[in-house]
Amino acid sequence: MVIHPDRRVEVYTVPPRPGHPLTKVEAGYEQRGPFSCRHCRWFEAPQRGTLGKCKPVGGPVEIDACCDYWNDPKAPTGAGKEGCEYVRVPGAHYTCAECRYFDPNRERCWPVMGAIAPRASCNKWTP
């Protein structure tokens, strides 16, 4: 896990294993965003503020964060931020175009096999 000194950036994503590319299904590749908690079936919005609730995480999450179980109807309950690979980067939309693994010239990325849409996202998204 990485928490930036200003405490607004949280990254619990587990890096992919070198030499082990993932299929789109294994990576949780998803083309239909936007990919933040505010657009997730599991997000329980607060009456005010930005800190809501999430059943897969099992606790509070920021409205502009995202995790591996974004809109997943089979998501577990109470897996914690590490178990959900929760990510919060203010201003991010969690798209492939913003991920460190994406190659915009080839529309490919490591670790996901195949052509990648810049506006899609996957569970290995890393700033």
HELIX and SHEET records of a PDB file:
HELIX    1   1 LYS A   24  ALA A   27  1                                   4    
HELIX    2   2 CYS A   37  HIS A   39  5                                   3    
HELIX    3   3 GLY A   80  CYS A   84  1                                   5    
HELIX    4   4 CYS A   96  GLU A   98  5                                   3    
SHEET    1   A 3 VAL A   2  ILE A   3  0                                        
SHEET    2   A 3 GLU A  10  VAL A  11 -1                                        
SHEET    3   A 3 VAL A  87  ARG A  88 -1                                        
SHEET    1   B 3 PHE A  43  GLU A  44  0                                        
SHEET    2   B 3 LEU A  51  CYS A  54 -1                                        
SHEET    3   B 3 GLY A  59  GLU A  62 -1                                        
SHEET    1   C 2 PHE A 102  ASP A 103  0                                        
SHEET    2   C 2 ARG A 108  CYS A 109 -1                                        
END                                                                             
